[in-house]
Amino acid sequence: MSSYLSDLIKTKVISEEGSFQRPPSSIRDVIQKGGKFEPEKDRYHLYVSYACPWATRTLIVRKLKGLEDFVGVTVVSPRLGQDGWPFANVDDFPGAEKDPLFGSQHIKDLYFRAKPNYEGRFTVPVLWDKKTSTIVNNESSEIIRIFNTAFNDQLPADKAKIDLYPEHLRKDIDEINEWVYDTVNNGVYKSGFATTQRAYEAAVIPLFESLDKLEKILTGKDYLVGNQLTEADVRLFVTIIRFDPVYVGHFKCNIRTIRDGYPAIHLWLRKLYWNNPAFSSTANFEHIKTHYYWSHTHINPHRIVPVGPVPDILPL
């Protein structure tokens, strides 16, 4: 059994029935006026992997909101090994970077720097506070909401007015986020990390039922909720952009492909990618494919990375 799979079972991420159960993120502070973490320019740093869909959510929103000068970014290597996510000084993969703050070797070093007795998982994204030298938050769904509003008072008007979680659409956004997260965002992982046939089928069938539902929602529409870009689109995009290059083969999510089986989802995906640099500039297919096929040796023991699909994403 691979060390990766052993760790999943040890931390109860894989149940005795063979089902994948994602544990919640554990560090959940916020950036807000009058709080412990004030919204200040260049106070915070974001550690991410281009490979990780959860981390990529935060990169997309950071760019949509124009926060490049407010929150710095460091990208780790996609090759997740025994010690977790490595920085470039350990694994100089093209596009990986060294930790500019501490010269850390792995993401886990940051967790222990912030909390010496930390016992959780060493995940990305990590939103770091340079002022107090600690982690603010490691939950992507909360970080994107922090980025959506926390710095508005200091942003140009055109960026400040971008609202990915508007009050009048919140009920609909929350509703769609709930089932998309369970059956699609996490559904691909539940399919791919299942260790029994029953657990796999219990995940992959609802996944495609939800894709069928999303196809109906997106038919004739550019966005999931209302008539505007919202966090619901960001959260779905990061899974769909990885679907054909990785999840179809690696995670056995192969009932249909996006490009051949879901014309409305496929058009929605390509419009976001080709028309908005926040989506295209944060989708690094070399990191994405290398991570999954190299890191999950319990699924792909020889670490062979497929050549296709060609191209990674079709033109509009």
N, C-alpha and C positions, 0 to 999 in steps of 0.2 A: 504494500500500500504506500502511495506517495506521502511525503511529509505534509503536503498541502491538504490532501484529503484527511489525513490523520488529525491535523489541526482543526479542520471543519467539524469532525466528529467529536473531538475533545471539547470544543467550545459549544457543543450542542447545536451547531449550525446545520448538521445533518442529523435527522432524527433516526431512531432505531428502525423506522419503517422505510428509510431511504429518501425522505423528503428534505429539501433545502429550506431552512428557516432563517431569514436574515435578521440578525440581532439589531436592536436600535442603536443609533449613535449615542455617545455618552456625554459629550461636552456641548452644552446648549445655551451659552450666553448670547447676548445681543449687543449691537452697537446702537446707542441712543443718547440723545441729549439728556444731561443730568444723571446719567448712569455710570456704571463702573468703566465702561468703554465708550468714550465720547467720539463722535464722528469728526475725526481730524485728518487732514490731508497728509499722506505718506506715513501714517502711524501703523498701518496694517499691511500684512504680507500674506499672499495666498500661495499655498503649495498644492500642486495639482499633478495629475497624470493625464496626458492627452488620450490615453487608452481608456480611462475610466469614465463611463457615462455619467455617473453622479458628479464627479469633479468637473466634467465638461459643462454641465449645467451652469456652474458658477462662472466659468470663463465666458460663456455666451452672454450672460446677464451683465457681467463686468464690462464687456465691450458695447453692448446695447446702450448701457447707461453712461458710457464715456468715462469710466472710472480708472482708466489706465494710469493717470498721474496720481490717483488717490490710493490705489491698492497695487503694490508690486506683485509680480508672479514669478515663481520658480517651477520648472517642469522636471519631474523625475524620469528616470529610465522606465520604459514599459516592461522591462524584464523583472517581474516580481519573483524574488528568490526566497531562500530560507529565512533571511533577515528582513523580508518585506520589500518595500519600494526603495531602490537605491538612487542616490544622486550620481552625477556624472563622474565624480572623483573615484567612485567605486565601479561604475559601469558607464563608460563613455559612449553610450548609444547616440547616434545622430539626433540632435534636437533636445537631448537631455542636458540639464544644467547643474552646476554646483550650487550648494546652499550658500547664498551670499551673506547670510547673517552669522552663521556659526561654523560653517565648513562641515556640517554633519555628514555622516556616511549614509544613513538611511532615515526615512521618515520616522521610524520608531524613536530615534534619538531626540527628536523634537518633543514627542510625548513624554519621555522620561525627563527631559529638561523642564517641562511645564509641571509634571506630576511624577516625582521620583518613585512613587508606589503604584503607578498606573498599571491596571490589570486588564484593560480592554483591548480592542483590536486596533491595529496601527493603520488606519484608513486615510484615504484622501477623499475630498479636499480637507485641508487644514487652514483655517483662518487664524493667523498669528498676530498678536499685539506686540509690536516692538518696544513700546513704552514700559509695559509691565513684564515683558518676556514670558508670555504664556499663551495658551490656545484660547481663543474666544469661542469658536464653534467648529465642529467637524460634521455637521449635518447639512447636506447640500440644499435640501428643501428650505431650510431656515436661512442659510447664507444668501440664497437668491432673493429672499424677501428683505433681508438686511440691505443688500445692494440696491434693491428697487426703490427704497425710500430714505435710507439713513443719511445720505450725503446730498439730498436734493437742494438744501439751502445754499450749498456751495457750488452747485453745477450751473452751467449755462442753461437758459430757459428751455431750449429745445430738448436737452437731455433730462432736465428736471421734470418736464411734463410727461415723459414716457412712463407709463404706469402699467406694469405687467400683471397687477393684481387689483384692478379697479373695484371700488366698493360695489357698484351695481352689478358686477359679474361674479362676485366672490362665491356666492352659493353654487352657481353653475360650475365654476372652476374647481371648487372643492369636491363637488360630486364626481366630476370626470377624473380628477386626479386620483381619487380613491380607488376606482376600479382599474384605471390604467396602470397605476403603480402595482397593484396586487397581481394582475393577470398579464400585463405586458412588460413594464419596466423590470419587475422582479420575476415575471412569468418565464422569461427566457432563461434566467438563472435557475429557477426551479426545474425547468426542463433539462437543462444542461448538467446540473449537479445531482440530479436524481440518481440513486444507486439501485433502484428496483424498477422493473417495467411498470408496475402499478403507479408508483410515484411519478414517473415520467409522463405517462398518459394522463394522469390527474392534473398535470400542469400544462402539457402541450395542447390539449383539446380546448380548455378555456382560453388559452392564449390566442388561438386562431378564431375562436368565437368572438373575442374582443376585437381582433383585427377586422373581422367581418362587420362588426358594429361601427368601428371607426371609419370604415370605408363608406358606409351609409351616411355618417355624420359629415364627412368631408366632401361628399359628392356635390360639386357645384360651389364649393366654399374654399376660401384661402386659409381660414383659421378655424380652430376647434370650437371656440366659445365667442359668441357675439360676432362682431365684424372687425375684430382687431387682434393683433398679436398679444398673447398673454403667456403667463408662465406655463399654462397647460400645453402650449405648442412647444415650448422649450423642453419641458419634461418628456414629451413624447419623441421629439426629434432625436434626442441622444440615443434612444433605443433603435429607432427606425433607420438611422444612418449606419448603424452597425449590423443591421439585420441580414442583408444579403452577403456582405463580406465575411461575417463571422457566425452569426447565430444559426443560419440555415444549415451549415455543415458542422461546425464545432459543437453546437448545443442541440443538434438534431431537430431544429425547428423548421422542418422541411415539407410541411403539407403544401405550402405555396411560398414563392418568393414575393417580395414587394414589387419588383420591377415587372414581373409577369402575371402576378395574381391580384394586385390591388391598384388599379389605375388612378383612383382618386388620391389614395395615400401617397402613391408614387409622385403624382404631380405636385401635391402639397410639399413633399420632401424636397423636390428639385427646385421649386420656387423659393423656398427658404434658403437653400444652399447657394443657388446661383445668384439670387437677388439681394442677399444680405451678408456682408462680410463677417458679421458676428457669428454666423453659422459655418461658413466655409473656412474661415481662417482658424477655427478651433477644431476642425475635423482632420486629424492627422492619421491617414489610413495606415501608414507604415507602423506607427505606434499602436494603433488599434489592433491590427492583425497580429503583430509580433507578440503583444501582451498575451492575448488569449491562447494562441497556439504554442507559445514558448513556456508560459507560466503554469498552465494546467496540465502537468505531466500525468496526472491520474486519468486524463481524457486523451492526451496526445503525447505518449511517452517518448517519441523520437523527435519531438519539437519541430516537425516539418510544417512550415508556413505555406499555405496554398498560394499559387500564383494569381488565381482569379478571385472574384469575378473581374473581368476586364470590359469596360473601365470600372473603377470602384463605385462611381455614380454616373449615371447617364446624363447627357446634356438635356436642356429644356427643349 
